[in-house]
Structures are given as structure tokens and as C-alpha cells.
Amino acid sequence: FNFDKNIPFNVYFNYVEGLTNGSDVEISGIKVGEVTNINLLNNQVLVSGFIDKTYDIPEDSIAIIRSNGIFGKKTLLIEPGFGDIMLKNNYVFINSKDSYSIDMFLRYLNNLNE
């Protein structure tokens, strides 16, 4: 990706297992960007990166961490909303959905049985 043609983004999650620097950012299965930084900040995970500025992102879009299959690599999926288009200087996603692993699911089921 050419960084001159990209817009930085930020989104907060509670849990991002499997997402790494270099993970793809996709809209409808098309790569539109890349994750460049993952940091813990105020008990949340701040994910940052770049999105190609040729793509319009509605302000009510949802950032979702998605897995390709049960054990596949993680991508950051942008589910477009229907609101006004975000200004093309820095995308800040207000809405996000965390990544939950099989391990977390099994621990949850185990707790139900106790």
C-alpha cells in the first residue's frame, strides 16, 4: 500500500486475539487497508492502521474482527453503515465487535457446567 494514498484509522476493542500488525482490512472481501499497530490503552485494545482513501467509509460503519474459518487468520472487516461519509483525514470507528476464540468459548461452556 502507498501510504500517501491512505487514511489512518483507529478503533477500540476489548479482545483482539489473532489480529496482528500486517493483518488485512477488508470491505466485502476486498482488501482496502492494513493494521499497523496494536496497543493496550486504558484497559482496551487500540487497533490502528491505514485504509485506501479511494474508499468512502460511512461514519456508522462497524469494525469487526473476523476469522477465516475456525483456525484461520484474522482480518479486520469493515461492515459499511448508511450514515454520512467520514471525513478523509482520520477514520475513527465508534462501533466495533470483538474477536472471540474457540478457547474462550470452551471456557464459557465449562463455566456453565460448574
Residue pairs with C-beta under 8 A, 6 or more apart in sequence:
1 33
1 34
1 50
1 52
3 50
5 52
5 53
5 54
6 33
6 50
6 51
6 52
6 53
7 50
7 51
7 52
7 53
7 88
7 89
7 90
7 91
8 48
8 49
8 50
8 90
8 91
9 25
9 33
9 48
9 49
9 50
9 51
9 90
9 91
9 92
9 93
10 46
10 47
10 48
10 90
10 91
10 92
10 93
11 46
11 47
11 63
11 76
11 92
11 93
11 96
12 41
12 44
12 45
12 46
12 47
12 96
13 44
13 45
13 47
13 63
13 65
13 96
13 98
13 99
14 44
14 45
14 98
15 45
15 98
15 99
15 100
15 104
16 38
16 45
16 47
16 65
16 74
16 98
16 99
17 74
17 99
17 100
17 101
17 104
18 65
18 67
18 73
18 74
18 99
18 101
19 35
19 38
19 47
19 65
19 74
19 76
19 99
20 35
20 38
20 74
21 35
21 36
21 37
21 38
22 34
22 35
22 36
23 34
23 35
23 73
23 74
23 75
23 76
24 31
24 33
24 34
24 35
24 75
24 76
25 31
25 32
25 33
25 34
25 35
25 49
25 50
25 51
25 75
25 76
25 77
25 78
26 32
26 66
26 75
26 76
26 77
26 78
27 55
27 77
27 78
27 80
32 51
32 52
32 55
32 78
33 49
33 50
33 51
33 52
33 76
34 49
34 50
35 47
35 48
35 49
35 76
36 48
36 49
36 50
37 46
37 47
37 48
37 49
38 45
38 46
38 47
38 48
39 45
39 46
39 48
40 46
47 63
47 76
49 76
51 57
51 78
51 91
53 88
56 85
57 78
57 80
57 85
57 86
57 91
58 80
58 81
58 82
58 83
58 84
58 85
58 86
59 81
59 83
59 84
59 85
59 86
59 94
60 81
60 82
60 83
60 94
60 95
61 78
61 79
61 80
61 81
61 83
61 93
61 95
62 78
62 79
62 81
62 93
62 95
62 96
62 97
63 76
63 77
63 78
63 79
63 93
63 95
63 96
63 97
64 76
64 77
64 78
64 79
64 96
64 97
65 74
65 75
65 76
65 77
65 97
65 98
65 99
66 74
66 75
66 76
66 77
66 99
67 73
67 74
67 99
68 74
68 75
70 102
71 102
74 99
78 93
81 95
86 92
